[in-house]
Amino acid sequence: MLSLAIMISLALIISFLMASITLLVSEKSAKEREKMTPFECGFTPMKKSRTPFSLRFFMITLIFLIFDMEVSLALPMGLLMETTSITSWGSTVVIVIAILSGGLFHEWKNGALTWI
């Protein structure tokens, strides 16, 4: 256990040192800002290079990630069935489905699932 703690702390120290050295050595200059501007054959740009996107797409992405994580946590339930009793397995399944349904109902009620 002690060797694991030493290895984790050593990895954290090394990564912190590498990130700190990189920040100290790098230089920000006006040339960096010039590189970040769009280039259109020497002319000023006609429109912004970054166009805004709908916040609904972002919300759908977040909902997908949350439900994807919940499903990946629910997948090992089949293995639980072999090691536990049917009542405890059934109650666990009911709780997970209730949490998923509650989250879906909450998002539906707040209007995050409407596209119009």
C-alpha positions in Angstrom: 0.0 0.0 0.0 2.8 2.3 0.8 4.6 1.7 -2.5 1.4 2.5 -4.3 1.1 5.8 -2.5 4.7 6.6 -3.3 4.2 5.8 -7.0 1.1 8.0 -7.2 2.7 10.9 -5.4 5.9 10.6 -7.6 3.7 10.6 -10.7 1.9 13.7 -9.5 5.1 15.5 -8.6 6.7 14.7 -12.0 3.7 15.8 -14.0 3.4 19.0 -11.9 7.0 19.8 -12.5 6.8 19.2 -16.2 3.7 21.4 -16.5 5.4 24.1 -14.5 8.6 24.0 -16.5 6.6 24.3 -19.7 4.7 27.3 -18.5 7.9 29.0 -17.3 9.8 28.4 -20.5 7.1 29.3 -23.0 6.8 32.9 -24.1 3.7 34.6 -25.3 4.2 37.4 -27.8 2.4 39.5 -30.3 3.3 37.0 -33.0 1.2 34.4 -31.2 -1.9 36.7 -31.5 -1.2 37.1 -35.2 -1.2 33.4 -35.7 -4.6 33.1 -34.1 -6.3 35.5 -36.5 -7.9 34.0 -39.7 -6.1 34.5 -43.0 -8.0 35.1 -46.3 -5.4 35.9 -49.0 -4.3 39.1 -47.2 -7.8 40.6 -46.9 -9.8 41.2 -43.8 -12.2 38.3 -43.2 -15.7 38.6 -44.6 -17.3 37.0 -41.5 -16.3 35.5 -38.2 -14.4 32.3 -38.4 -16.2 30.8 -35.5 -20.0 30.6 -35.9 -22.2 30.1 -32.9 -24.0 26.8 -32.5 -27.3 26.0 -30.9 -27.2 25.4 -27.1 -29.7 22.6 -27.6 -27.0 20.5 -29.3 -24.8 21.0 -26.3 -27.6 20.0 -23.9 -28.3 16.9 -26.0 -24.6 16.0 -25.8 -24.6 16.4 -22.0 -27.7 14.3 -21.7 -26.2 11.6 -23.9 -23.0 11.5 -21.8 -24.9 11.3 -18.6 -27.1 8.5 -19.7 -24.2 6.7 -21.4 -22.3 6.7 -18.1 -25.4 5.4 -16.3 -25.9 2.6 -18.8 -22.2 1.6 -18.6 -22.6 1.4 -14.8 -25.7 -0.7 -15.2 -24.1 -3.2 -17.6 -22.4 -5.3 -14.8 -25.8 -6.1 -13.4 -25.8 -9.4 -15.2 -22.7 -10.4 -13.2 -24.4 -9.3 -10.0 -27.2 -11.8 -10.6 -24.8 -14.7 -10.2 -23.4 -13.6 -6.8 -26.5 -12.0 -5.1 -30.0 -13.1 -4.3 -32.8 -12.3 -6.8 -34.5 -9.9 -4.5 -31.4 -7.7 -4.0 -30.6 -7.9 -7.7 -34.2 -6.9 -8.6 -34.3 -4.0 -6.1 -31.0 -2.8 -7.6 -32.3 -3.0 -11.1 -35.5 -1.1 -10.1 -33.5 1.6 -8.4 -31.2 2.1 -11.5 -34.2 2.2 -13.8 -36.0 4.6 -11.5 -32.9 6.9 -11.5 -32.7 6.8 -15.3 -36.4 7.4 -15.7 -36.3 10.2 -13.2 -33.5 11.9 -15.1 -35.3 11.5 -18.4 -38.5 12.9 -17.0 -36.7 15.9 -15.5 -35.0 16.7 -18.8 -38.3 16.3 -20.6 -40.1 18.5 -18.1 -37.5 21.3 -18.4 -37.9 21.2 -22.2 -34.3 20.0 -23.0 -35.6 17.3 -25.3 -37.7 19.6 -27.6 -36.1 20.6 -30.9 -38.4 23.4 -31.9 
